[in-house]
Amino acid sequence: MNAENTPLIIDAWAQPATKDAAAKLPEVLRLFKQSGTGKMLEEGLTTDEIVASMNSAGIHKLMLSAWHRPGE
């Protein structure tokens, strides 16, 4: 597959896996563990690791969305 016939895929929700997310969002940690990626959330990802993962998956752009848990 080359650039001319690569499909355009947009995933509009990207949340960096940070160390503190596991403590703040225990329900999310459970989902990560069920998907086999719990270690990623428990240890957190650096910006460089996120970019490397994007590069290996062929993702060129990422839109980060901000979210605030109600009541906190």
KOLTIRO-767055 format. One record per atom (N, C-alpha, C): residue in one letter; x, y, z. Coordinates in pm, whole numbers, plus 32768, in hexadecimal, padded with zeros to 4 digits. Example, Ala and Ser with C-alpha at 12.3 -4.5 7.8 and 13.67 -1.06 7.14 Angstrom:
2
a85277DC7830C/a84CE7E3E830C/a85287EB6830C/s85057F1F82C4/s85577F9682CA/s850A80038313/
! end
This chain:
72
m80547F8B8000/m800080008000/m8059807C8000/n803A80DC7FAD/n808881567FAB/n802F81CD7FCD/a806982457FCE/a802082BD7FF8/a7FA682D77FA0/e7FAC82AD7F23/e7F3C82C87EC8/e7EC182737EE7/n7ED481FA7F18/n7E6081A67F33/n7E4F81837FC7/t7E9181CF801F/t7E8181BC80AE/t7DFE81FC80D9/p7DA981B1811D/p7D2981EC8148/p7D3E825881B2/l7CEB82BC81AF/l7CED83248214/l7C9682F68288/i7CD482E682FA/i7C8D82B98371/i7C9A832583DB/i7C2A834B8414/i7C2A83B2847B/i7BF3837884FC/d7C4183828566/d7C12835C85EB/d7C1583DC863C/a7BA284118659/a7B9984968695/a7BAD8498872C/w7BC78426876A/w7BD8842687FA/w7C5D83E7881D/a7CB984368848/a7D3B84048873/a7D5684388900/q7D7083DF8959/q7D90840389E4/q7E1683C48A06/p7E7B84158A21/p7EFC83DB8A47/p7EEF83898AC6/a7F3083178AC8/a7F2F82C18B3F/a7F9882F48BA0/t7F6A833B8C05/t7FC783708C69/t7FBE831F8CE9/k802983238D37/k802E82D48DB2/k7FBB82F78E10/d7F9D83768E1E/d7F35839C8E7D/d7EA883778E4E/a7E9783588DD0/a7E1383318D9D/a7DE382AF8DDE/a7E3D82548DF9/a7E1781D58E37/a7DD981EB8EC0/a7E1182488F0D/a7DDC82648F93/a7D5C82B78F8C/k7D5683128F2D/k7CE3836B8F24/k7C6A832A8EE0/l7C8382C98E8A/l7C17828C8E3C/l7C1E81F38E46/p7BFE81BC8EBA/p7C0C812B8ECC/p7BB780DA8E6A/e7B4581108E40/e7AF280C78DDF/e7B3880BC8D57/v7B8B811D8D36/v7BD681198CB9/v7C4780B38CC4/l7C8780AC8D38/l7CF2804A8D4D/l7CBC7FBD8D38/r7C447FA28D6A/r7C077F1E8D57/r7BF77EFE8CC3/l7BCC7F5F8C75/l7BBC7F4A8BE4/l7C437F338BA0/f7CA97F7F8BCA/f7D2F7F6B8B91/f7D607EDE8BB1/k7D4B7EB28C2D/k7D787E2C8C53/k7D2F7DC18C03/q7CAC7DD38BEE/q7C607D718BA1/q7C8F7D6B8B10/s7CC37DDB8ADD/s7CF17DDC8A52/s7D837DAF8A46/g7DC37D938ABA/g7E4E7D668AB7/g7EB37DD78AB7/t7E857E528ACE/t7EE07EC58ACA/t7EE67F0E8B50/g7EC17EC98BBC/g7EC17F078C40/g7F477F3E8C6A/k7FB17EF98C46/k80387F268C6A/k80557FB08C2F/m801F7FC88BB8/m803480488B76/m7FFD80BB8BCB/l7F8880A78C05/l7F4B81108C57/l7F8B81168CE1/e7FAD80A48D1A/e7FEA80A18D9F/e807380E58DA0/e80BF80D38D35/e8145810D8D2E/e814681958CEA/g80DF81B28C9C/g80DA82308C53/g8131822B8BD7/l811682858B7B/l816482908B00/l81A0831B8AF7/t821C83218ACB/t825A83A38AB3/t822A83D78A2B/t823E84568A13/t821B848F8992/t826584478922/d82E484298937/d833283E388D1/d82F9835888B4/e82CA8312891C/e828F828E8908/e820B829788BB/i81BD82FE88D7/i81408312888E/i815D832C87FB/v81BB838487DF/v81DF83A48754/v82178328870E/a826A82D98752/a82A082608716/a823181FD86F4/s81CF81EF874D/s815D81978732/s810D81C886BB/m80F9824B86B5/m80B282868644/m80FD826985C2/n8180828085C4/n81D18269854C/n81C881D8851E/s81D0817B857D/s81CC80EE8555/s814480C6851F/a80DB810F8547/a805480F18515/a80308144849A/g808C819B846E/g807181EE83F9/g801482638414/i800B828B8492/i7FB682FD84B7/i800A837B84AF/h7FDB83DC8461/h80288456844A/h7FF984CC849D/k7F7B84CC84C3/k7F45853A8511/k7EED85028580/l7EE7854D85EC/l7E9B85228660/l7E54859C869A/m7DD7858D86BA/m7D8E85F986FB/m7D7585CF878B/l7DAA861C87E8/l7D9586008874/l7D18864988A4/s7CC9860488F1/s7C5286458927/s7C63865489BF/a7C3286C289F1/a7C3986DB8A81/a7BB886AE8AC2/w7BC586778B38/w7B5086498B81/w7B69865E8C15/h7B0186808C5C/h7B0A86958CEC/h7A9C86468D2F/r7AC085F28D8D/r7A5D85A28DD3/r7A0485FF8E24/p798285F58E12/p7926864A8E5E/p793A863B8EF5/g793786A98F3A/g794586A88FCC/g79D486AB8FFE/e7A3686AC8FA3/e7AC386B18FCF/e7B06872C8F9A/
! end
